[in-house]
Amino acid sequence: MNVLTVPVDCLILNSVSYAEKAIRFIRSKFCTSVKGFLDNDRAGDDNTQKFQTEFGSTFSDKRSEYQGFIDLNDLLTQKAKQPKPQLPK
């Protein structure tokens, strides 16, 4: 089996108070693509706008992928709680 691996750097913020520091770090790495998985709340809105302003078309807002959930972690936790389908015997 052939497995294709693509190197991807991730920067995870445990607080949006680190947004400015993250922007400086990302700028220093000359990233060609920045994907934002921020919270679906006012702070997430504000910081998404900040990242869009800083990175323009390089930035992709990914919050629509977990719309209806507080954040990506909330979506994943809810999915983990769902019962797994049983295979017929």
N, C-alpha and C positions, 0 to 999 in steps of 0.2 A: 504494500500500500504506500503510495507516494503522499507525503504530507508537505504542504506548502506552508512555510512559516514566513511571516512578515514582521519585521521588527517594528514595534510600536512603543513609543514612550507614553507613560501615563503620569499625570500629576493629580493627586487626589487632595482636595481641601476639606478639612474637617470643620471649617468655618469660613464663611464668606469674608470674614475680617482679613483673610490672607489673600484676597483677590489682587490687590495692588502688587504684593510681593510675587504672586504667581504670574502676573502680566510681565513684570520685569524679567523674571526667570525665562518665560516662554520667548520673549523678545531676544534674550541673550542666546537662545538656541537656534534662532532663525528658522522656526517651524514653518512648514509649507501648508499645514493643515491643523486647525485647532477645533476640537469638538467639545461643546459644553453640555454637560449633564447636570445642570443646576436645579435647585428646588423649584417646584411649582408654587411659589409664594411671592410676596412683594420683594423680599431680598433677592430671590432668584431672578425676578424681572429686572430689578435695578442692575444686578451684576451681569446679566445677559446683555443688557444694553451697553454696559461698560466694555465687555469683551468685544461686542460687535463694533463699537466705536474704535477700539484699539486695533483690531485685526481685520476689519472689513470683510471682504469675501472669503478670506482665509478661515473665518470662524463659521461653524455650523451649530445652530441651536438644536439640540437633540431632545428637548423636553417634550415634544409632541409624541415621542415613542413611549412615554409613561404618563400621558395625560389622564387625569382622573386620580392620580396618586400624588402623594406629597413629594416624593422623590424617587429615584431609581431603586434605592434600597427598599422602599415601601412596596413597590411593584414586585420585586424579587421575593420579599418575605411573604407577600400574599400568595404568590404562585406556589411557594414551597408548602404552604398550608393546605393547598387544594389536594383532595384525594387523588391518588394515582389510579388510572383506569386498570381494571383487572382483566387479565387475559383469560379467554374461555378455556375451560379444562377439557 
